[in-house]
Amino acid sequence: MKKITTVLSLILIVALVGISCKDKATSKIVADNVESATDRDEAQKQLPIMSFEKSEHDFGTITQGAAQETVFKFTNTGNAPLIITSASSSCGCTIPEYPKNTPIAPGDSGELKVKFNGSGQNQVTKTVTVIANTEKGTELLKIKAFVNPKGAAPAGPVK
């Protein structure tokens, strides 16, 4: 009796599976959904490109504690709006200012200002990491200087 019940249950399951898979999967595709998915995929291929005029700035020889400032100019050379979500420096002595969460249209330009308080001694190199909606996701900028101690005779590389 138990065998008959098991066999009948198995036959019923096979029959249900056969009936439920009877419809072709292609008949369930909605043409409008395919078109909107294609448009969505094409839009995702359009990305901004952040092109900097320079990616490194050398302040030369400076005196310790002498505040410095430079501007990194960039252009969106891509085909979608550029959005900078953050910019951070490798230490607290360097402060980036940027157009946060402000869309920059393709072809438009912007500026990222970097302030350095002149701390450290001898050859100093600092980095600023820019996070944006580009394909790479991050851009790296560098500033450097030769910092002489206050009151010391000028030293360092000659420019």
Secondary structure by P-SEA (a helix, b strand, c coil): caaaaaaaaaaaaaaaaaaaacccccccccaaaaaaaaaaaaaaabbbbbbbcccccccccccccbbbbbbbbbbcccccbbbbcccccccccbbbbccccccccccbbbbbbbbbccccccbbbbbbbbbccccccbbbbbbbbbccccccccccccc
